Amino acid sequence: MSTVSHPTVLQRANTKAMKRLLPILALLLFVNYLDRVNVGFAAPTMNPAIDLTATTYGIGVAVFFVGYVLLEIPSNYVMFRIGARKWLSRIAVSWGIVAALHALVVDFPTFALARALLGIAEAGLLPGILLYISLWFSGPQRILVLGIYYVALPLSTALGGPLSNWLIDLGDTTFGIEGWRFMFAFEGIAAVALGIVVFFALPSLPRDARWLTPDEKDAMAAASEAAEAGHHQKGFLGALRSPVTLRLAGIFFLMTFPMFAISFFLPLVTSAIAEAGPGAVSLVTFIPFTLGAIGSFVWSRYSHRRGLRPWHYGVPIIVAGIAVLACALSRSGSFPVLLGGVTIAAVGIYSAAPIFWSFATGSLSGSSSAAGLALINTVGSLGGFVAGYFTGWLRDATGEYSLPLAVMAVSLVLSGVIALLTLGRHILSVAPVGSNEERSTAA
């Protein structure tokens, strides 16, 4: 009897892989996203120090995504060819060096250059990790893994806010340098160290893992082959033209624009509210994004057990959009309204994100997955560009953040509605745990 007929062998292999890989992958995402959004925590003191307006700050934030977008697909292709361990390590070391060099910016041109180089260095990380996870885990197990992994994203804001603010204070009070410069240098060096760890600790494929037994390697390979058997292989270029890939990319763009806008501008929005005290920025980043991390894990476990459905993505995203709209309509700029709205929005967005990537990774395989995931994240990254430039421009044009918040709300609601109307018709749902479909696939 083959190892695939013994679910306990596969379960044991999956458990080992989760314990060995997820801490490294989650930490990689945590540090990566922290180095991407820590500019928001630096902004209240950095902007006046180097003469940035909301518009020039927004442009600087936006140019990050130019190189990022251009190199996403080539980066994933290279990783598919040479293996995850070497390429993910290279990305981490590169972005860490550039992130640390942010400490040297002195004006808008050097700030924009630093952000553009950071985008080039980081290109391919998220789709690369998603591809990596799809090569190790399949079916309902992948939903659970993505949920646990994605906890790192809101935590990078929840914990990154207090951490970044502490580093800023430490630089100011202990080392006698501008705190935001010290923060950039410290967090960049941390990424370089993590890249070295990735090189030595992350096997590219299950067959490369010394801590798996031969039976466990065979069980994971068989599960992966069974999952891929249901997919039509489009090839690397074919996946870029696939209607499913393009539809997913559109849905993701509508989600990432408000997600990045909130991350980049939330400290500035909070600082502009008169009633917000000195600890308001830390409060409005810690509470919402901590609960967002919890929501990501809980909602993924629910979907893991019930079976993946379009409404598992659509409903949380629509609720998030309604919450952001409430912030936009709060004419008084109330801090309690902002805190409540951002909390609900963060829970909705980060609960939906791993569900989205479960659909995306479940719809592609092999080289199709490498291309499709890269294209989806590339289009989503354009949302980050729009978030930076458009939000800053609207703020300067109107003198307030109400209109940018309203645009974010509409974007989230559209993303949820399109997902509800289209995902179920074009992407096979993952069967609930223990269902007849899952058992027959495993057999």
Sequence and secondary structure as in RCSB ss.txt:
>XXXX:A:sequence
MSTVSHPTVLQRANTKAMKRLLPILALLLFVNYLDRVNVGFAAPTMNPAIDLTATTYGIGVAVFFVGYVLLEIPS
NYVMFRIGARKWLSRIAVSWGIVAALHALVVDFPTFALARALLGIAEAGLLPGILLYISLWFSGPQRILVLGIYY
VALPLSTALGGPLSNWLIDLGDTTFGIEGWRFMFAFEGIAAVALGIVVFFALPSLPRDARWLTPDEKDAMAAASE
AAEAGHHQKGFLGALRSPVTLRLAGIFFLMTFPMFAISFFLPLVTSAIAEAGPGAVSLVTFIPFTLGAIGSFVWS
RYSHRRGLRPWHYGVPIIVAGIAVLACALSRSGSFPVLLGGVTIAAVGIYSAAPIFWSFATGSLSGSSSAAGLAL
INTVGSLGGFVAGYFTGWLRDATGEYSLPLAVMAVSLVLSGVIALLTLGRHILSVAPVGSNEERSTAA
>XXXX:A:secstr
  GGG HHHHHHHHHHHHHHHHHHHHHHHHHHHHHHHHHHHHHHHHHHHTT  HHHHHHHHHHHHHHHHHHHHHH
HHHHHHH HHHHHHHHHHHHHHHHHHGGG  SHHHHHHHHHHHHHHHTTHHHHHHHHHHHH  THHHHHHHHHHH
THHHHHHHTHHHHHHHHHHHHHHTS S HHHHHHHHHHHHHHHHHHHHHHH  SSGGG TTS HHHHHHHHHHHH
HHHTTS   HHHHHHH HHHHHHHHHHHHHHHHHHHHHHHHHHHHHT TT  TTHHHHHHHHHHHHHHHHHHHHH
HHHHHH   HHHHHHHHHHHHHHHHHHHH TT  HHHHHHHHHHHHHHHHHHHHHHHHHHHHS  HHHHHHHHHH
HHHHHHHHHHHHHHHHHHHHHHHSSSHHHHHHHHHHHHHHHHHHHHHHHHHS     TT HHHHHHH 
